[in-house]
Amino acid sequence: MAYKHHEECPAPVCAGDPEPDYKKNVIWYAGEMVCQLKPFQKFQKKQIQINKEMKKGTFRNTDTPFTAFDLENKLI
């Protein structure tokens, strides 16, 4: 049986999600876990950047939900 990353991934948005619309339907908040499936997609890189800003205290939209689509296509 093939390994299915999404079945064990603790991140809310998993890059291995088989759901075709997961990038528009699954939400993520700043500070939550980031999927570690490589190669990193654009939304994962943005999540890592946001989480670094959270640790420094410079990210302000802490209560805003984001989708992978938002992270890849909007200025955040």
C-alpha positions as CSV (number, residue, x, y, z in Angstrom):
1,M,0.0,0.0,0.0
2,A,1.3,3.4,-0.9
3,Y,2.2,5.9,1.9
4,K,-0.4,8.6,2.1
5,H,1.2,11.7,3.8
6,H,-2.2,13.4,4.4
7,E,-3.4,10.6,6.7
8,E,-0.7,11.4,9.2
9,C,0.0,15.1,8.5
10,P,-0.8,17.2,11.6
11,A,-1.1,20.5,9.7
12,P,-4.6,21.8,8.9
13,V,-3.7,22.4,5.3
14,C,-1.8,19.4,3.9
15,A,0.0,19.6,0.5
16,G,-0.8,15.9,0.0
17,D,-4.6,16.3,0.5
18,P,-6.4,14.3,-2.2
19,E,-9.5,16.6,-2.0
20,P,-9.3,18.6,-5.3
21,D,-10.5,21.9,-3.8
22,Y,-8.5,21.7,-0.5
23,K,-6.6,24.9,-1.4
24,K,-10.0,26.8,-1.3
25,N,-11.8,24.9,1.4
26,V,-9.4,24.2,4.2
27,I,-8.5,27.1,6.5
28,W,-5.2,27.8,8.4
29,Y,-4.4,30.4,11.1
30,A,-1.1,32.1,11.6
31,G,0.9,30.1,14.2
32,E,-0.6,26.7,13.2
33,M,1.5,23.8,12.0
34,V,2.8,23.8,8.4
35,C,2.8,20.6,6.2
36,Q,6.3,19.3,5.7
37,L,5.7,17.5,2.4
38,K,8.4,18.4,0.0
39,P,9.0,20.1,-2.4
40,F,7.3,23.0,-0.6
41,Q,4.5,24.6,-2.5
42,K,4.1,28.4,-2.5
43,F,1.5,28.3,0.3
44,Q,3.8,26.3,2.6
45,K,6.6,28.8,2.1
46,K,4.2,31.7,2.9
47,Q,3.0,29.8,6.0
48,I,6.6,29.4,7.2
49,Q,7.3,33.1,6.6
50,I,4.1,34.1,8.5
51,N,5.0,31.8,11.5
52,K,8.5,33.4,11.6
53,E,6.8,36.8,11.8
54,M,4.5,35.5,14.5
55,K,7.4,34.5,16.7
56,K,9.0,38.0,16.3
57,G,5.6,39.6,17.1
58,T,5.4,41.4,13.8
59,F,2.5,39.6,12.2
60,R,-0.8,41.4,12.9
61,N,-3.6,39.3,11.2
62,T,-3.5,36.6,13.9
63,D,-7.3,36.0,14.0
64,T,-7.7,35.9,10.2
65,P,-8.3,32.5,8.6
66,F,-6.4,31.8,5.4
67,T,-6.7,29.2,2.7
68,A,-3.8,27.9,0.6
69,F,-5.4,29.8,-2.3
70,D,-5.3,33.0,-0.3
71,L,-1.7,32.4,0.7
72,E,-0.7,31.8,-2.9
73,N,-2.7,34.5,-4.6
74,K,-3.3,37.4,-2.2
75,L,-1.1,40.0,-0.6
76,I,-0.9,39.0,3.0
